[in-house]
Amino acid sequence: MTGPDQQDGAGPPERPGQDALDHVEAIVQARHGPLIAAELEREPVWARDFTDLSYEGRRLFSELFGTFLLVLAGAGGAVLESVTHEGIGRGAEVTAPGLTVLAVILFMGAVSGAHLNPVVSVAFALRGDFAWRRVPGYVAVQVVGAVLACLLLRATFGDVAHLGATLPGPGFSAAQAFVVEAVLTLGLVSTILGTASSAQNVGSLSAVGVGAYIVLAGLWAGPVSGASMNPARSLGPALVSPELHNLWIYLTAPLVGALAAVAAAYMLRGPGGGPGGSRSAQGTLRPPTSRHL
């Protein structure tokens, strides 16, 4: 005998949304091949929204656009300080990048995680919150965004102040700048990893924490090294100006600081890879469920 909601010979009822799920899996397999599709299938359910590559182009554009805005503010402050003959002031020059990062995290952090910095992408990957296969794409577009910002500054104002290139300040050695950049990046990446952890429960206040740290770092340490903490931020002006002197400091010291921050995060909170950190690192775009996406 059958109940009122079951017909003779009918199989088990389908799960709600199964057709949409099958369609998503078919899209992933068609676009990325059976190997990546099989890899995604083994991942936990909460992670599939983030590792699905269907929206990767949108995520990469988000990183490019966000890094463009960050470098435009960071390098542009130094350029306009020179053009206006110190009419901006150091306070505004170091505050602008922090406020830019705060705004970018708030208005599009959910798309890509708003890394805006190659060492942040590497740190999230080391914590297990971000897929390593996505790191090269993120780093590449971050550099492109930085270069585009510097090209715009050069086209608008000329090659002024080496387009905001980060260099050791007068009276400071390369070794001193290296140590300061590494320590500053340790604090920055620790702040990012900490506020991205679900254990902190700070929500959108993470943008305030990260932006405030960037401002504070610039206020006390800007005269020593320029307080870059970001290889893309330093590489953009160096390539467009060009000003390659002491560039090695700003490519290596932030990586050293980021590695130390990952070690500190392990000591403070144990291994990463949980839902909270992964959602912050990767954004919250959902995979497409329509053939038109």
C-alpha positions in Angstrom: 0.0 0.0 0.0 1.2 3.5 -0.7 0.7 6.6 1.3 -1.1 9.7 0.0 2.2 11.3 -1.1 3.7 8.2 -2.9 2.7 6.5 -6.1 3.1 2.8 -6.9 6.5 2.0 -8.5 7.9 5.4 -7.7 11.5 5.7 -6.5 12.7 7.7 -3.6 11.8 11.4 -3.9 14.6 13.6 -5.4 16.4 16.0 -3.1 15.3 19.6 -3.4 17.6 21.5 -5.8 19.2 18.3 -7.1 18.7 19.4 -10.7 20.4 22.7 -10.1 23.3 20.9 -8.3 23.7 18.5 -11.1 23.7 21.4 -13.6 26.5 23.2 -11.6 28.6 20.0 -11.5 28.1 19.6 -15.3 29.3 23.2 -15.8 32.4 22.7 -13.7 33.3 19.4 -15.5 32.8 21.0 -18.9 34.8 24.1 -18.1 37.6 22.6 -16.0 37.8 18.9 -16.9 37.1 15.7 -14.9 40.2 16.0 -12.7 39.3 19.4 -11.2 35.6 18.3 -11.0 36.6 15.2 -9.0 38.8 17.4 -6.7 36.0 19.7 -6.0 33.7 16.8 -5.3 35.9 15.6 -2.5 35.9 19.0 -0.8 33.5 19.8 2.1 30.1 21.2 1.2 30.8 24.6 2.8 34.0 25.0 0.7 32.5 24.4 -2.7 31.1 27.9 -3.2 34.7 29.2 -2.9 36.7 26.7 -4.9 34.3 26.5 -7.8 36.1 28.3 -10.6 33.1 29.5 -12.5 33.3 33.0 -11.0 37.1 33.2 -11.0 37.2 35.9 -13.6 35.0 38.1 -11.5 37.2 37.4 -8.4 40.3 38.2 -10.4 38.8 41.5 -11.6 37.9 42.3 -8.0 41.6 41.8 -6.9 42.8 43.9 -9.9 40.4 46.7 -9.2 41.0 46.8 -5.5 44.8 46.8 -5.8 44.5 49.5 -8.4 42.6 51.7 -6.0 45.0 50.9 -3.1 48.1 51.7 -5.1 46.5 54.8 -6.6 46.0 56.1 -3.1 49.4 54.9 -1.7 51.6 56.0 -4.6 49.4 58.9 -5.5 49.8 60.4 -2.1 53.6 60.7 -2.6 53.2 62.0 -6.1 50.8 64.7 -5.1 52.8 65.6 -2.1 55.6 66.4 -4.5 53.4 68.1 -7.1 51.8 70.4 -4.5 55.1 71.0 -2.7 54.1 69.2 0.5 50.5 70.6 0.3 49.0 67.3 1.4 50.9 66.5 4.6 52.3 63.2 5.8 49.2 62.5 7.9 47.0 62.4 4.9 49.6 60.6 2.8 49.7 57.6 5.2 46.0 57.7 6.0 44.7 57.5 2.4 45.9 53.9 1.8 44.4 52.6 5.1 41.0 54.2 4.3 41.1 52.9 0.8 41.7 49.3 2.1 38.8 49.8 4.5 36.5 50.9 1.7 37.6 48.1 -0.7 37.0 45.4 2.0 33.6 46.7 2.7 32.3 47.2 -0.9 33.8 44.1 -2.5 35.5 41.9 0.0 32.7 39.3 -0.5 33.7 38.9 -4.1 37.3 37.8 -3.8 38.3 38.2 -0.1 40.0 41.5 -0.9 43.6 40.3 -0.5 45.1 43.2 -2.5 48.5 41.9 -1.5 50.5 38.8 -2.8 51.8 37.9 0.7 48.2 37.9 2.0 47.2 35.4 -0.7 50.2 33.2 0.2 49.4 33.5 4.0 45.8 32.4 3.5 47.0 29.5 1.3 49.5 28.4 4.0 46.7 28.5 6.6 44.6 26.2 4.4 42.0 28.9 3.9 42.7 29.4 0.2 43.5 27.0 -2.7 47.1 27.1 -3.8 46.0 26.8 -7.5 44.3 30.2 -7.2 47.4 32.0 -5.8 49.2 32.6 -9.1 46.2 34.3 -10.7 45.6 36.5 -7.6 49.3 37.6 -7.5 49.3 38.3 -11.2 46.3 40.6 -11.2 47.4 42.3 -8.1 50.7 43.3 -9.9 48.7 44.3 -13.0 46.4 46.5 -10.9 49.5 48.2 -9.3 51.1 48.8 -12.6 47.9 50.3 -14.1 47.6 52.7 -11.2 51.2 53.9 -11.7 50.7 54.2 -15.4 47.7 56.4 -14.7 49.7 58.6 -12.3 52.5 58.9 -14.8 50.2 59.8 -17.7 48.5 62.4 -15.4 51.3 64.0 -13.5 54.5 62.8 -15.1 57.3 60.8 -13.5 57.2 62.6 -10.3 58.7 61.4 -7.0 59.5 58.1 -8.8 55.7 57.5 -8.8 55.7 56.9 -5.1 58.3 54.2 -5.1 59.0 52.8 -1.7 62.6 53.4 -0.6 64.5 53.5 2.7 64.2 57.0 4.1 67.1 59.4 4.3 69.5 58.3 7.1 68.2 54.7 7.2 70.0 51.7 5.9 68.7 48.9 3.7 69.0 46.5 6.7 66.9 48.8 8.9 64.2 49.1 6.2 64.2 45.3 5.7 63.6 44.7 9.4 60.9 47.3 9.7 59.1 46.0 6.6 59.2 42.5 7.9 57.9 43.5 11.3 55.2 45.7 9.9 54.0 42.9 7.6 54.0 40.5 10.6 51.5 42.8 12.3 49.4 43.4 9.1 49.0 39.8 8.2 48.4 38.8 11.8 45.6 41.4 11.9 44.1 40.1 8.6 44.3 36.4 9.7 43.0 37.2 13.1 40.0 39.2 12.0 39.3 36.6 9.3 39.0 33.9 11.9 35.5 32.9 13.0 36.8 32.8 16.6 37.0 36.6 16.5 33.4 37.3 15.4 34.2 40.9 14.4 32.3 40.8 11.0 32.7 44.0 9.0 34.8 45.5 11.8 37.7 43.5 10.2 37.9 46.2 7.6 38.3 48.8 10.3 41.0 46.8 12.0 43.0 46.2 8.8 42.6 49.8 7.6 43.6 51.2 11.0 46.7 49.0 11.2 47.9 50.3 7.8 47.4 53.9 9.0 49.2 53.3 12.3 52.1 51.5 10.5 52.5 54.4 8.1 52.4 57.0 10.9 55.3 55.5 13.0 57.4 53.7 10.4 56.7 55.4 7.1 59.9 57.6 7.4 62.0 54.4 7.7 60.9 52.2 4.8 57.7 53.8 3.3 55.6 51.2 5.1 54.7 49.3 2.0 54.0 45.8 3.5 52.9 44.8 0.0 55.2 43.6 -2.9 52.6 44.6 -5.5 52.4 48.2 -4.0 56.2 48.5 -4.4 56.6 46.7 -7.7 54.1 48.9 -9.6 56.1 52.2 -9.2 59.4 50.3 -9.6 58.4 49.0 -13.0 56.8 52.1 -14.4 59.2 54.7 -13.1 61.5 52.7 -13.2 63.2 52.7 -9.8 64.6 49.2 -9.0 67.0 50.4 -6.3 66.4 48.4 -3.1 63.4 46.7 -4.6 64.6 43.4 -3.2 63.7 44.7 0.3 60.0 45.1 -0.6 59.8 41.8 -2.3 61.4 39.7 0.4 60.8 41.4 3.7 56.9 41.2 3.5 57.2 37.5 2.7 59.3 36.9 5.8 56.8 38.9 7.8 53.9 36.9 6.4 55.5 33.6 7.2 56.1 34.7 10.7 52.4 35.8 10.9 51.3 32.3 9.8 53.4 30.7 12.5 52.0 33.1 15.1 48.4 32.3 13.9 49.1 28.6 14.4 50.3 29.3 17.9 47.3 31.5 18.7 44.5 29.5 17.1 45.9 26.2 15.8 45.6 25.2 12.1 43.4 27.0 9.7 41.1 25.7 7.0 37.8 26.2 8.9 34.6 27.7 7.4 35.1 31.2 9.0 38.6 31.8 7.7 37.9 30.3 4.3 34.8 32.5 3.7 36.9 35.6 4.6 39.8 34.5 2.4 37.8 33.5 -0.6 34.7 35.6 -0.7 31.1 34.4 -0.7 30.1 34.3 -4.4 27.9 31.3 -5.0 28.4 29.0 -8.1 26.1 29.7 -11.0 22.8 27.8 -11.2 21.7 29.2 -14.6 22.9 28.6 -18.1 23.1 32.3 -18.6 25.8 32.8 -15.9 
